């Protein structure tokens, strides 16, 4: 899924600070607002792009590099060495990897990690974008102990964009941050269009449990049947409850009535007790 998210307050903080924003564009025609330098990297080699980035960050105390996609660099380049050459103590890097664009294996060795695994290992913070309708569908399946539905490339050959992938109402952002101690912390957020992110568990549609009840003019609606059918009512009325004969209100006190079965052995002494 290729979708980006920008927190308005966080982006305003970057603009207000002395951080220089350098945007490396491989597929973006119009760079976002707030960018100080834009580098057009399409049809350029890695070494040429690296030289232009070095020139752009000169004289800056803090720099934020943004790569709009990593896929042009992955097939023939040692991605870890290239990205490491761009980083300095004063430079941060934000790069986008499209999960819905498959790439061919970079190495012939079956023991070498693929590009995505390597990037996950190198990254300090990983933000993954999910479709909100698809996230709700997976949650409903888990609540009913069913297999989670699959979307996109996992649906089968020829399917690139699954149903509900580009919902207009907003998207889900999964964030995993790794501290210096190595301990990772994660959280899921819902990002609405033009709204501040909120914790996904606090969203009304996501927080509703399996027993979704709505009170309205049409009565009570739930994900399960709350009433009984006429056949079920007749069967329930025909059930004989324990001590039923003792509940007749005759004031004789409680009695235990026992009917002998064909396999029971009648004992007169026990009956007298």
C-alpha positions as CSV (number, residue, x, y, z in Angstrom):
1,X,0.0,0.0,0.0
2,X,1.5,3.3,-1.0
3,X,0.0,6.0,1.2
4,X,1.7,8.7,3.3
5,X,0.6,10.4,6.4
6,X,1.7,13.8,7.8
7,X,0.8,15.0,11.3
8,X,0.1,18.7,11.0
9,X,1.5,19.7,14.3
10,X,4.6,17.5,13.8
11,X,5.2,19.0,10.3
12,X,4.8,22.5,11.7
13,X,7.4,21.7,14.3
14,X,9.9,20.7,11.6
15,X,9.2,23.8,9.6
16,X,9.6,26.0,12.7
17,X,12.9,24.4,13.7
18,X,16.2,24.8,12.0
19,X,15.8,21.4,10.3
20,X,16.5,21.4,6.6
21,X,14.2,19.2,4.6
22,X,15.6,17.6,1.5
23,X,13.1,15.7,-0.7
24,X,14.5,13.0,-3.1
25,X,11.9,12.5,-5.8
26,X,11.8,9.3,-7.9
27,X,8.1,9.3,-8.7
28,X,6.6,12.5,-7.2
29,X,5.8,15.3,-9.7
30,X,5.0,18.0,-7.2
31,X,6.9,17.8,-3.9
32,X,4.9,18.6,-0.7
33,X,5.0,22.0,0.9
34,X,7.6,22.9,3.4
35,X,10.5,21.3,1.5
36,X,13.7,23.3,1.3
37,X,15.5,21.3,-1.5
38,X,14.1,18.9,-4.1
39,X,16.3,16.5,-5.9
40,X,15.0,14.9,-9.1
41,X,16.5,11.5,-8.9
42,X,14.6,9.8,-11.8
43,X,16.9,8.3,-14.4
44,X,20.0,9.1,-12.3
45,X,22.5,6.7,-10.9
46,X,23.0,6.2,-7.1
47,X,26.4,7.9,-7.1
48,X,25.0,11.0,-8.8
49,X,22.1,11.1,-6.3
50,X,24.5,10.7,-3.4
51,X,26.6,13.7,-4.7
52,X,23.5,15.9,-5.0
53,X,22.4,15.0,-1.5
54,X,25.8,15.8,-0.1
55,X,25.7,19.2,-1.7
56,X,22.2,19.8,-0.4
57,X,23.0,19.1,3.2
58,X,26.2,21.1,3.4
59,X,26.2,23.8,6.0
60,X,23.0,22.5,7.8
61,X,23.1,21.7,11.5
62,X,20.1,19.3,11.2
63,X,18.7,17.7,8.0
64,X,15.7,15.5,7.2
65,X,16.0,13.4,4.1
66,X,12.8,12.1,2.5
67,X,12.9,9.4,-0.2
68,X,9.5,9.0,-1.9
69,X,10.3,5.4,-2.8
70,X,13.1,2.9,-2.4
71,X,12.1,0.5,-5.2
72,X,14.3,2.1,-8.0
73,X,17.4,1.4,-5.8
74,X,16.6,-2.2,-4.7
75,X,17.2,-4.4,-7.7
76,X,20.9,-3.8,-8.3
77,X,22.1,-1.8,-5.2
78,X,23.4,-2.7,-1.8
79,X,20.6,-0.8,-0.1
80,X,22.1,-0.9,3.4
81,X,25.4,0.5,2.3
82,X,23.7,3.3,0.2
83,X,21.5,4.4,3.1
84,X,24.3,4.3,5.6
85,X,26.4,6.6,3.4
86,X,23.6,9.2,3.6
87,X,23.3,9.2,7.4
88,X,25.3,11.4,9.8
89,X,24.7,12.3,13.5
90,X,22.9,15.4,12.2
91,X,20.9,13.7,9.5
92,X,17.6,11.7,9.7
93,X,16.2,9.6,6.9
94,X,12.5,8.9,6.1
95,X,12.1,6.4,3.2
96,X,9.0,4.8,1.7
97,X,8.7,1.1,0.8
98,X,5.7,0.0,-1.2
99,X,4.4,-3.4,0.0
100,X,2.2,-3.8,-3.1
101,X,5.1,-3.7,-5.6
102,X,6.9,-7.1,-5.7
103,X,10.6,-7.1,-6.4
104,X,12.9,-9.9,-7.6
105,X,15.4,-11.5,-5.2
106,X,18.6,-9.5,-5.1
107,X,20.9,-12.4,-4.2
108,X,21.2,-15.9,-5.3
109,X,21.9,-17.2,-1.8
110,X,18.7,-18.5,-0.1
111,X,20.1,-17.6,3.3
112,X,20.4,-13.9,2.5
113,X,17.6,-11.7,3.8
114,X,15.3,-9.9,1.4
115,X,15.2,-6.2,1.1
116,X,12.2,-5.7,3.3
117,X,13.6,-7.8,6.1
118,X,16.9,-5.9,6.0
119,X,15.1,-2.5,6.0
120,X,13.1,-3.6,9.1
121,X,16.3,-4.5,10.8
122,X,18.0,-1.2,10.1
123,X,15.1,1.1,10.8
124,X,14.6,2.8,14.1
125,X,10.9,3.5,13.6
126,X,8.6,1.6,11.2
127,X,5.3,3.0,10.2
128,X,3.0,0.8,8.2
129,X,-0.2,2.0,6.5
130,X,-3.3,-0.2,6.6
131,X,-6.8,0.2,5.1
132,X,-9.4,1.0,7.8
133,X,-12.2,-1.2,6.2
134,X,-9.8,-4.1,5.8
135,X,-8.6,-3.7,9.4
136,X,-12.2,-3.8,10.6
137,X,-12.8,-6.9,8.5
138,X,-9.9,-8.7,10.1
139,X,-11.0,-7.7,13.5
140,X,-14.6,-9.0,12.9
141,X,-13.1,-12.3,11.7
142,X,-10.9,-12.7,14.8
143,X,-13.9,-12.0,17.1
144,X,-15.9,-14.8,15.4
145,X,-12.8,-17.2,15.5
146,X,-12.7,-17.2,11.7
147,X,-9.8,-17.1,9.3
148,X,-8.8,-13.5,8.6
149,X,-9.5,-12.3,5.1
150,X,-6.7,-11.5,2.7
151,X,-6.4,-8.5,0.4
152,X,-4.3,-7.3,-2.5
153,X,-1.6,-9.6,-3.8
154,X,-2.5,-12.3,-1.3
155,X,-6.0,-12.6,-2.8
156,X,-4.6,-14.2,-5.9
157,X,-3.1,-13.7,-9.3
158,X,-4.1,-10.4,-11.0
159,X,-5.3,-8.7,-7.8
160,X,-3.2,-5.6,-7.0
161,X,-5.6,-3.4,-5.0
162,X,-8.0,-5.1,-2.7
163,X,-11.5,-4.0,-1.9
164,X,-11.5,-1.0,0.4
165,X,-7.8,-0.3,0.0
166,X,-8.3,3.4,-0.7
167,X,-11.1,4.3,1.7
168,X,-11.8,8.0,1.6
169,X,-12.5,8.4,5.3
170,X,-9.0,7.8,6.6
171,X,-6.5,5.0,7.2
172,X,-4.8,3.1,10.0
173,X,-1.2,3.7,10.9
174,X,0.8,1.0,12.7
175,X,3.9,2.4,14.4
176,X,6.8,0.5,16.0
177,X,9.6,2.5,17.6
178,X,12.8,0.9,18.9
179,X,14.6,2.6,21.8
180,X,18.3,2.7,22.3
181,X,18.0,-0.2,24.8
182,X,16.6,-2.3,22.0
183,X,13.1,-2.5,23.5
184,X,10.4,-1.8,21.0
185,X,7.1,0.0,21.6
186,X,4.2,0.0,19.3
187,X,0.8,1.5,18.8
188,X,-2.0,1.7,16.2
189,X,-3.6,5.0,15.2
190,X,-6.5,6.1,13.0
191,X,-5.7,9.1,10.8
192,X,-8.7,10.9,9.4
193,X,-8.6,13.3,6.5
194,X,-7.7,16.7,7.9
195,X,-7.9,15.4,11.5
196,X,-5.4,14.6,14.2
197,X,-4.4,11.0,14.7
198,X,-6.3,9.1,17.5
199,X,-5.5,5.7,19.0
200,X,-7.2,3.1,17.0
201,X,-8.9,1.5,20.0
202,X,-10.7,4.7,20.7
203,X,-12.3,4.9,17.3
204,X,-16.1,4.2,17.6
205,X,-16.3,1.7,14.8
206,X,-13.2,-0.2,16.0
207,X,-14.1,-0.2,19.7
208,X,-17.5,-1.8,19.2
209,X,-17.2,-5.4,20.4
210,X,-18.8,-8.5,19.0
211,X,-22.2,-7.6,20.6
212,X,-22.8,-4.5,18.6
213,X,-26.0,-3.0,19.9
214,X,-27.7,0.1,18.4
215,X,-30.7,1.7,20.0
216,X,-33.0,3.3,17.6
217,X,-36.5,3.5,16.3
218,X,-36.2,-0.1,14.9
219,X,-35.6,-1.7,18.2
220,X,-32.4,-3.5,19.2
221,X,-30.0,-4.7,16.5
222,X,-27.1,-7.0,17.2
223,X,-24.7,-9.3,15.4
224,X,-26.4,-12.3,17.0
225,X,-30.1,-13.3,17.4
226,X,-31.4,-12.0,20.7
227,X,-35.0,-13.4,20.5
228,X,-36.4,-16.9,20.3
229,X,-38.5,-18.5,17.5
230,X,-42.0,-19.9,18.1
231,X,-40.6,-23.5,17.9
232,X,-37.9,-22.6,20.5
233,X,-40.6,-21.1,22.8
234,X,-42.8,-24.3,22.6
235,X,-39.8,-26.5,23.4
236,X,-38.8,-24.3,26.3
237,X,-42.3,-24.5,27.8
238,X,-42.3,-28.3,27.6
239,X,-39.2,-28.7,29.7
240,X,-40.0,-30.3,33.2
241,X,-38.0,-28.5,35.8
242,X,-36.4,-30.3,38.8
243,X,-38.8,-30.6,41.9
244,X,-41.6,-29.6,39.6
245,X,-44.2,-31.5,41.7
246,X,-43.1,-29.8,44.9
247,X,-43.8,-26.4,43.4
248,X,-47.6,-26.9,43.2
249,X,-48.2,-24.7,46.3
250,X,-50.0,-27.5,48.3
251,X,-47.8,-26.7,51.4
252,X,-46.6,-30.3,51.7
253,X,-42.9,-29.2,51.8
254,X,-40.2,-30.3,49.4
255,X,-40.1,-33.8,48.1
256,X,-37.7,-35.7,45.9
257,X,-39.5,-37.9,43.5
258,X,-37.5,-40.7,42.0
259,X,-38.7,-43.1,39.2
260,X,-37.0,-46.4,39.0
261,X,-35.5,-47.4,35.7
262,X,-35.3,-50.9,34.2
263,X,-31.7,-51.2,35.2
264,X,-32.2,-50.1,38.8
265,X,-32.2,-52.8,41.6
266,X,-35.0,-52.1,44.1
267,X,-33.9,-52.5,47.8
268,X,-36.6,-52.4,50.4
269,X,-34.2,-51.5,53.3
270,X,-32.9,-48.4,51.4
271,X,-36.5,-47.5,50.6
272,X,-37.3,-47.5,54.4
273,X,-34.4,-45.2,55.1
